[in-house]
Amino acid sequence: MRVVIADDSVLMREGVAKILVDGGFDVVAEVGDADALKQAVDRLAPDVAVVDVRMPPTHTDEGARAAREIRAEHPDVGVLVLSQVIEAGHALALFQERPEGVGYLLKDRVLEIDDFVEAVRRVGRGGTAIDSDVIAQLVGRKRDDDPLEELTPREREVLGLMAEGLSNQGICKRLVLSPKTVETHVNSIFGKLGFVQAPDDHRRVLAVLAFLRS
């Protein structure tokens, strides 16, 4: 799997590159600003772009905007955004139109090497990876027209873990539940949200998007 890394910190770029190379990835470019990132994606057609939210010249949202442009212009390229702090607005903007192949993690997660490598791999395969702290911030917020209103507290918990990118097996381990129980919760979530006529992978993404929008 081919990866481009964009971060204005040389130390961060090289650290992420080392972790990914050790994890079996082919790091084809390391760049320090949004323009160089877009050029690298245009030229090299990677499977995944790992992007810092804040990059030169203003260090505000250049990386996030570049990530959205890449998603629009290169729909087959997965994008994993790294942020120093939780900025849920950037995550929501990325997921709004087409959540497949999108991730949003705090930079601290890079230190959890196995989980980080798996998140990059999952995004490259068209899945999602959302930081657990972002999920925790969103859980419990409800609108008057909340599409998740019918879900039980346990189902909302399961859906939050789905949004992090966990498989059913991963949810079993996190919540100490049997596979059959998790499968029952997941199918109930799909049914209550109206996702009954689509492949499971696609329904998981639709459910995650419904969760984020709520």
N, C-alpha and C positions, 0 to 999 in steps of 0.2 A: 504494500500500500504506500503510495507516494504522498509526501506531506510537504507543505510550505509553511514556514513559521514566520510570523510578523510581530515584532516587539522592539521598541526603541532601546531597551536595555540589552546590551551585548551579553551580559551575564545570564539574564533570563533566557535569551534565545539559545545560547550554547547549552544551558542546563536542560531545557526542554528537548533540544536536538539530541543530546546524549541519552536521555531517557528513552526517547522514541527509537533511536538507532539500536540501543540495547534491547528494545522490545520487538525488533524485527521490521521496523518501518524503514523506508527509503526517504530520507530528508533531502529534497531536491533543491531547496532554496531557503535561506535565512535573510530576512530583510528588516529594515528599521522604520519604515513609514508606509502610509496607506497607498501612495502612488506606486511605490516599488512592489507592494503586495499585489496590486491589481495587474501590474505588468508581468509579474512572475506567474500568476494564475493564467493569464492570457497565453503566455509563452510555453508553459510547462504542463498545463492541464493536470494538476495534482488530483488525488482522490479526496484530500482533506486540506483545508487551510486552518491553522491554529493562529488566532488573531487576538491581540491585545485591544481592549476597548479604547484606550486613550493612547494616542500617538501624536507625533509632531504634525503640524506646527503648534497647535493650540493645546494639545493634550486634554481634549474634552471628549469628543465622540468620533474622531476620525476613523478609528478602527471599526467601530460599530457601523458607521455609514458604509465603509468599504465592504464589510461583511454582507450587508443588505444588497449592495450592488453586485457582488459576486453571486449571491443567490439568484438574483434576477437574470444575470447574463450567462451564468454557468450553472444551470440547475443540477447537473450531475456532480458538482463539487460540494462535499460536505464542509460545513463551517463550524468550528468549535471556538467560541469566544471566551477569552479569559479576562477577568476583571479583578481589580484590587479590592473593591467593595461591592456590595449588592446594589445593582441598579436595575430593578425589575423592569423598568420601562424599555431598556435596550433588549432584554430577553423577550418581552412580549412583542416588540416590533419585529424581531427575527422570526418568531413563530407564527405571526398572524396569518400570512398568506399560504405558506407551505412549510409545515413543521418538519417534514422528513429530512434527515441529514443535518440537523441543527443541534448544537450544544451550547450551554452557558455554564461555566464553572468559575468559582473564585480561584485566584492564583495559588492560594494555600493548598488547593487540592493536588497541585503538581507534586507535592511532597508525598502524597499517598500514591506511590508510583504504580502499583498494580491497578488501582482503580482508575487512575488517569489514563494509563495505556489502554485499558478496556474501553474507556469513554471515547477516546480518539478512534479506536477500531469500530466501535458501535456507530458513531456518527458517519464514518467512512462507508459503512454498509447501509446507510439510509435511516438509522435509528435516531433516538434522541438521548440527550444527557443534560439534565438540569441539576444545578447544585442543590443539595439538600437544604442549605440555609435559605435559598430563594423559595423553595417549596414551603419551608417552615413559616416564612413571612407571609406567604399567600394563603396558607391553610387557615380556615376560620373566617376569612373575609367573605361576606355574602352581599349580593345585590338583591333588589326586590324581585328581579326576574332571573334569579340564579338558576341556571340549568341543572345544577347539581343538588337542588333542594330535596329531591326525592331520595338521595343516597343516604345510607346509614353512616354514622360516624366511622365504623370500621371500613366501609366501602370508600369513604373519602380518604382514609388513611392508605388503603391499598392503591387508590388512584394517585395519591401523592408519590408513592414509591414507584409506580409506573412512570410518572413524569420524570423522576430521577433517572429512569432508564433501566430499572431492575426488571429482570425476567420473572416469570412466575416462581422459578426455583429460588431466585434471589429474595423475592418477597417472603417465601416460606421461611428462609433462614432469618430474615430480619424480624419477622413477627412471630416466629416459632409456631407456625401453622402447618397443617398437612397440605400436600399438593392438591388434594381434592377440595379442601376448604377454600384455598386461594383461587382455584379454578371456578368454584361456585361464585365467589365474590366478583371475580373479573367478568364472568358471563352476566351476572346481575347488573353490573355497571354498564356493560354494553347494551343490555336490554332497556334499562331505564333511560339511557341517553339516545336510544333509537338506532344504534349501530348494529343491526342484526343481519344485514345482507352484504357483508364485505369480508375479505380475508382478515384473520386475527391481527396480523402486523399492522394493517391499515387502520383497523378499529382502535388499536392501542394508540396510534398517533392522533386520531380524531378525538379520542377520550382525553388525551393529554392537552390538546388544544382547547377543548371545552373547559378543562380544569383551569388553564391559564387565563382564559377569557373571563371566567367567573370571578 
